[in-house]
Amino acid sequence: MSKKVLIVDDTAFMRMMLKTIITGKGYEVVGEAQDGIEAVEKYKELKPDIVTMDITMPKMDGITAIKEI
């Protein structure tokens, strides 16, 4: 069973690149978020095994989001 991953980055291009790399390694990308607030919501909803987190994002930065998670 593959690990479930949530990708969090405010840049669509970076999310796409990470998704390509992660799925290429056999992991399942279960969701994406573009800011910290959305990341916390998606984490609660999807319960991923792994989260990639951008640090600098609008609305809520990655450090604050990690603390919320």
N, CA, C and O atoms as a MOPAC input file, in Angstrom:
PM7 MOZYME 1SCF
protein

 N      0.84300 1    -1.18000 1     0.00000 1
 C      0.00000 1     0.00000 1     0.00000 1
 C      0.88700 1     1.24100 1     0.00000 1
 O      1.80200 1     1.36000 1     0.81500 1
 N      0.60900 1     2.16500 1    -0.92000 1
 C      1.44000 1     3.36200 1    -1.01200 1
 C      1.03900 1     4.38900 1     0.03700 1
 O     -0.10300 1     4.42800 1     0.49600 1
 N      1.99600 1     5.20800 1     0.39700 1
 C      1.75200 1     6.29000 1     1.36100 1
 C      0.97200 1     7.40200 1     0.67600 1
 O      1.18800 1     7.69000 1    -0.50200 1
 N      0.05100 1     8.03300 1     1.43200 1
 C     -0.75700 1     9.13600 1     0.92500 1
 C     -0.04700 1    10.45400 1     1.22900 1
 O      0.42000 1    10.67900 1     2.34500 1
 N      0.02400 1    11.32300 1     0.21200 1
 C      0.75800 1    12.57600 1     0.32700 1
 C     -0.15200 1    13.76000 1     0.02400 1
 O     -0.96000 1    13.72300 1    -0.90400 1
 N     -0.00200 1    14.81700 1     0.83100 1
 C     -0.65200 1    16.10400 1     0.58900 1
 C      0.43900 1    17.09000 1     0.20300 1
 O      1.41000 1    17.25900 1     0.94000 1
 N      0.29100 1    17.74400 1    -0.94400 1
 C      1.26400 1    18.72300 1    -1.42200 1
 C      0.73800 1    20.12500 1    -1.13300 1
 O     -0.38500 1    20.46300 1    -1.50700 1
 N      1.55900 1    20.94200 1    -0.46200 1
 C      1.15200 1    22.30300 1    -0.13100 1
 C      2.18800 1    23.28900 1    -0.67600 1
 O      3.34300 1    23.29200 1    -0.25000 1
 N      1.76000 1    24.12100 1    -1.61800 1
 C      2.61400 1    25.15300 1    -2.19500 1
 C      1.72300 1    26.16600 1    -2.87800 1
 O      0.72500 1    25.78800 1    -3.49300 1
 N      2.05400 1    27.44800 1    -2.78800 1
 C      1.22600 1    28.47700 1    -3.41300 1
 C      1.47600 1    28.60800 1    -4.90900 1
 O      0.74900 1    29.33400 1    -5.58700 1
 N      2.47300 1    27.93300 1    -5.43400 1
 C      2.79700 1    27.99700 1    -6.85400 1
 C      2.33500 1    26.71900 1    -7.55900 1
 O      2.78200 1    25.62200 1    -7.22500 1
 N      1.43800 1    26.87200 1    -8.53400 1
 C      0.88400 1    25.71600 1    -9.25100 1
 C      1.98300 1    24.89900 1    -9.92400 1
 O      1.92500 1    23.67000 1    -9.92600 1
 N      2.98400 1    25.57000 1   -10.49500 1
 C      4.07800 1    24.87200 1   -11.16400 1
 C      4.83600 1    23.97300 1   -10.18600 1
 O      5.18700 1    22.84300 1   -10.52800 1
 N      5.08700 1    24.46000 1    -8.99200 1
 C      5.80800 1    23.65900 1    -7.99000 1
 C      4.97600 1    22.46500 1    -7.53900 1
 O      5.50800 1    21.37000 1    -7.35500 1
 N      3.67600 1    22.67100 1    -7.36100 1
 C      2.80600 1    21.55100 1    -7.00300 1
 C      2.84100 1    20.47700 1    -8.08500 1
 O      2.88700 1    19.28300 1    -7.78700 1
 N      2.81900 1    20.91200 1    -9.33700 1
 C      2.86700 1    19.97700 1   -10.45300 1
 C      4.19100 1    19.20600 1   -10.46600 1
 O      4.20600 1    17.99100 1   -10.66200 1
 N      5.28700 1    19.91300 1   -10.25800 1
 C      6.61200 1    19.26500 1   -10.24200 1
 C      6.70000 1    18.24500 1    -9.10300 1
 O      7.15400 1    17.11900 1    -9.30600 1
 N      6.26400 1    18.64500 1    -7.90600 1
 C      6.30000 1    17.73700 1    -6.76300 1
 C      5.41500 1    16.51900 1    -7.00500 1
 O      5.79500 1    15.39900 1    -6.66600 1
 N      4.24300 1    16.73300 1    -7.58800 1
 C      3.33600 1    15.61900 1    -7.86900 1
 C      3.98900 1    14.62200 1    -8.82700 1
 O      3.88300 1    13.41200 1    -8.63100 1
 N      4.65700 1    15.12200 1    -9.85100 1
 C      5.33500 1    14.25400 1   -10.80300 1
 C      6.42300 1    13.42900 1   -10.11800 1
 O      6.53000 1    12.22400 1   -10.34700 1
 N      7.21600 1    14.07100 1    -9.28900 1
 C      8.29600 1    13.38300 1    -8.57000 1
 C      7.72600 1    12.35300 1    -7.59500 1
 O      8.17700 1    11.20900 1    -7.55700 1
 N      6.74600 1    12.76400 1    -6.82000 1
 C      6.18500 1    11.90500 1    -5.76900 1
 C      5.48300 1    10.69000 1    -6.36100 1
 O      5.69300 1     9.56900 1    -5.89800 1
 N      4.64600 1    10.90100 1    -7.38500 1
 C      3.95200 1     9.76000 1    -7.99100 1
 C      4.93800 1     8.85000 1    -8.71800 1
 O      4.72600 1     7.63900 1    -8.79500 1
 N      6.00600 1     9.42400 1    -9.24600 1
 C      7.04600 1     8.62600 1    -9.90100 1
 C      7.76700 1     7.69600 1    -8.94800 1
 O      8.34200 1     6.69100 1    -9.36600 1
 N      7.73800 1     8.02500 1    -7.67900 1
 C      8.37100 1     7.18900 1    -6.64500 1
 C      7.39300 1     6.20000 1    -6.02100 1
 O      7.74400 1     5.47200 1    -5.09200 1
 N      6.15600 1     6.17700 1    -6.53900 1
 C      5.18800 1     5.19500 1    -6.07800 1
 C      4.25500 1     5.65100 1    -4.96900 1
 O      3.49500 1     4.84600 1    -4.43000 1
 N      4.30300 1     6.93400 1    -4.62200 1
 C      3.41000 1     7.46200 1    -3.60100 1
 C      2.11600 1     7.93600 1    -4.25800 1
 O      2.08600 1     8.19500 1    -5.46100 1
 N      1.04700 1     8.04900 1    -3.46700 1
 C     -0.23400 1     8.51300 1    -3.96300 1
 C     -0.48200 1     9.94000 1    -3.47100 1
 O     -0.52600 1    10.18400 1    -2.26500 1
 N     -0.64300 1    10.87400 1    -4.40000 1
 C     -0.96400 1    12.25300 1    -4.03300 1
 C     -2.48400 1    12.32700 1    -3.86900 1
 O     -3.23100 1    12.20700 1    -4.84000 1
 N     -2.92600 1    12.52500 1    -2.62700 1
 C     -4.36000 1    12.52700 1    -2.33300 1
 C     -4.96100 1    13.93100 1    -2.34300 1
 O     -6.18300 1    14.08500 1    -2.34200 1
 N     -4.10100 1    14.96200 1    -2.35400 1
 C     -4.61500 1    16.31600 1    -2.37000 1
 C     -3.52500 1    17.35100 1    -2.51800 1
 O     -2.33800 1    17.07600 1    -2.33900 1
 N     -3.97000 1    18.55900 1    -2.85300 1
 C     -3.07800 1    19.70700 1    -2.99100 1
 C     -3.73200 1    20.90400 1    -2.30900 1
 O     -4.95700 1    21.02200 1    -2.27300 1
 N     -2.89900 1    21.78900 1    -1.77000 1
 C     -3.38300 1    23.02400 1    -1.15800 1
 C     -2.46100 1    24.16200 1    -1.56400 1
 O     -1.26800 1    23.95500 1    -1.78800 1
 N     -3.02400 1    25.37800 1    -1.65900 1
 C     -2.23100 1    26.51900 1    -2.12200 1
 C     -1.93500 1    27.54800 1    -1.04200 1
 O     -1.28200 1    28.55600 1    -1.31100 1
 N     -2.41300 1    27.30500 1     0.18800 1
 C     -2.04700 1    28.16600 1     1.30700 1
 C     -2.20200 1    27.37800 1     2.60200 1
 O     -2.73500 1    26.26900 1     2.60200 1
 N     -1.74100 1    27.94900 1     3.68600 1
 C     -1.73600 1    27.24400 1     4.96200 1
 C     -3.11100 1    26.91300 1     5.49200 1
 O     -3.31000 1    25.84800 1     6.07700 1
 N     -4.06900 1    27.81200 1     5.29600 1
 C     -5.43200 1    27.56600 1     5.77800 1
 C     -6.02700 1    26.35400 1     5.06100 1
 O     -6.61600 1    25.47300 1     5.68800 1
 N     -5.86500 1    26.32400 1     3.74600 1
 C     -6.36000 1    25.19500 1     2.95900 1
 C     -5.62100 1    23.91100 1     3.34400 1
 O     -6.21500 1    22.83300 1     3.36500 1
 N     -4.33700 1    24.02600 1     3.64500 1
 C     -3.53700 1    22.85700 1     4.03700 1
 C     -4.08000 1    22.20800 1     5.30500 1
 O     -4.20600 1    20.98600 1     5.37900 1
 N     -4.39900 1    23.02500 1     6.29700 1
 C     -4.93400 1    22.49900 1     7.56400 1
 C     -6.28000 1    21.81200 1     7.30900 1
 O     -6.53100 1    20.72900 1     7.83700 1
 N     -7.13900 1    22.43400 1     6.50600 1
 C     -8.44600 1    21.84800 1     6.19100 1
 C     -8.29100 1    20.51800 1     5.46400 1
 O     -8.94200 1    19.53200 1     5.81000 1
 N     -7.41600 1    20.49700 1     4.44200 1
 C     -7.20800 1    19.27300 1     3.66100 1
 C     -6.58100 1    18.17900 1     4.51900 1
 O     -6.91600 1    17.00400 1     4.36400 1
 N     -5.67300 1    18.55300 1     5.42500 1
 C     -5.04500 1    17.56600 1     6.30100 1
 C     -6.10300 1    16.86800 1     7.15200 1
 O     -6.09200 1    15.64400 1     7.28400 1
 N     -7.01200 1    17.64700 1     7.72800 1
 C     -8.06600 1    17.07600 1     8.57000 1
 C     -8.99900 1    16.18600 1     7.75600 1
 O     -9.45600 1    15.14900 1     8.23700 1
 N     -9.27800 1    16.59400 1     6.52600 1
 C    -10.19800 1    15.86300 1     5.65800 1
 C     -9.57100 1    14.57500 1     5.11200 1
 O    -10.20100 1    13.51900 1     5.13200 1
 N     -8.33100 1    14.66700 1     4.62400 1
 C     -7.70700 1    13.56800 1     3.88700 1
 C     -6.84400 1    12.63300 1     4.73500 1
 O     -6.61400 1    11.48700 1     4.34900 1
 N     -6.37300 1    13.10400 1     5.86700 1
 C     -5.50900 1    12.32700 1     6.76700 1
 C     -4.32800 1    11.67200 1     6.03200 1
 O     -4.17800 1    10.45000 1     6.06000 1
 N     -3.49200 1    12.49000 1     5.37800 1
 C     -2.35700 1    11.93200 1     4.63800 1
 C     -1.26800 1    11.40700 1     5.57700 1
 O     -1.20300 1    11.78200 1     6.74800 1
 N     -0.42100 1    10.53500 1     5.03900 1
 C      0.72400 1    10.01400 1     5.79400 1
 C      1.88400 1    11.01400 1     5.77000 1
 O      2.67000 1    11.09100 1     6.71400 1
 N      1.97900 1    11.77600 1     4.67800 1
 C      3.09200 1    12.70100 1     4.45400 1
 C      2.53300 1    14.02700 1     3.93400 1
 O      1.58100 1    14.04100 1     3.15300 1
 N      3.13200 1    15.14200 1     4.37300 1
 C      2.76600 1    16.46700 1     3.86600 1
 C      4.03500 1    17.18200 1     3.42400 1
 O      4.99100 1    17.28600 1     4.19300 1
 N      4.04700 1    17.68300 1     2.17300 1
 C      5.12200 1    18.58200 1     1.75400 1
 C      4.60000 1    19.98400 1     2.01500 1
 O      3.45700 1    20.28600 1     1.67300 1
 N      5.41300 1    20.84900 1     2.61400 1
 C      4.90700 1    22.15900 1     3.03100 1
 C      5.84600 1    23.27600 1     2.59700 1
 O      7.01500 1    23.31000 1     2.98000 1
 N      5.31100 1    24.19000 1     1.78800 1
 C      6.02300 1    25.41400 1     1.44700 1
 C      6.03700 1    26.29100 1     2.70300 1
 O      5.09800 1    26.24900 1     3.49700 1
 N      7.07300 1    27.06600 1     2.88200 1
 C      7.17400 1    27.90900 1     4.07200 1
 C      6.49700 1    29.26400 1     3.84900 1
 O      5.73500 1    29.72300 1     4.69900 1
 N      6.76900 1    29.89800 1     2.72100 1
 C      6.24800 1    31.23500 1     2.44400 1
 C      5.01700 1    31.13900 1     1.55300 1
 O      5.11600 1    30.82700 1     0.36700 1
 N      3.84400 1    31.41500 1     2.14700 1
 C      2.57900 1    31.36800 1     1.41400 1
 C      1.65900 1    32.46500 1     1.92900 1
 O      1.83800 1    32.95200 1     3.04500 1
 N      0.66500 1    32.86100 1     1.11600 1
 C     -0.29900 1    33.85900 1     1.57900 1
 C     -1.27300 1    33.25400 1     2.59600 1
 O     -1.36300 1    32.03400 1     2.73100 1
 N     -1.98300 1    34.10400 1     3.29300 1
 C     -3.01800 1    33.76600 1     4.27900 1
 C     -2.44700 1    33.13400 1     5.54300 1
 O     -2.65600 1    33.65400 1     6.63900 1
 N     -1.72300 1    32.01000 1     5.40500 1
 C     -1.08000 1    31.36500 1     6.55800 1
 C      0.19900 1    30.70500 1     6.05300 1
 O      0.16100 1    29.90900 1     5.11500 1
 N      1.34300 1    31.03900 1     6.68200 1
 C      2.60800 1    30.46000 1     6.22900 1
 C      2.72900 1    28.99400 1     6.64800 1
 O      1.95100 1    28.50700 1     7.46700 1
 N      3.70400 1    28.30800 1     6.08300 1
 C      3.89200 1    26.89000 1     6.32700 1
 C      4.20500 1    26.52900 1     7.76500 1
 O      3.74400 1    25.49900 1     8.25800 1
 N      4.97700 1    27.35300 1     8.44300 1
 C      5.33700 1    27.07900 1     9.85000 1
 C      4.07400 1    27.10300 1    10.72400 1
 O      3.87100 1    26.22000 1    11.55700 1
 N      3.24200 1    28.11100 1    10.52600 1
 C      2.00600 1    28.21200 1    11.29200 1
 C      1.08600 1    27.04500 1    10.96700 1
 O      0.45100 1    26.48600 1    11.86100 1
 N      1.01000 1    26.67400 1     9.68800 1
 C      0.17100 1    25.54000 1     9.27600 1
 C      0.62100 1    24.24500 1     9.93500 1
 O     -0.20500 1    23.45300 1    10.38700 1
 N      1.92500 1    24.03100 1     9.98800 1
 C      2.45900 1    22.82100 1    10.63200 1
 C      2.07300 1    22.79200 1    12.11000 1
 O      1.71000 1    21.74300 1    12.64300 1
 N      2.15200 1    23.92700 1    12.75300 1
 C      1.76200 1    23.99300 1    14.17500 1
 C      0.28400 1    23.65500 1    14.33600 1
 O     -0.09600 1    22.98300 1    15.29400 1
 N     -0.55800 1    24.11700 1    13.39900 1
 C     -1.99300 1    23.82100 1    13.44000 1
 C     -2.25600 1    22.32400 1    13.21800 1
 O     -3.11900 1    21.72100 1    13.85500 1
 N     -1.48800 1    21.75600 1    12.30100 1
 C     -1.63200 1    20.32300 1    11.99400 1
 C     -1.19300 1    19.50800 1    13.18700 1
 O     -1.23300 1    18.27900 1    13.14200 1

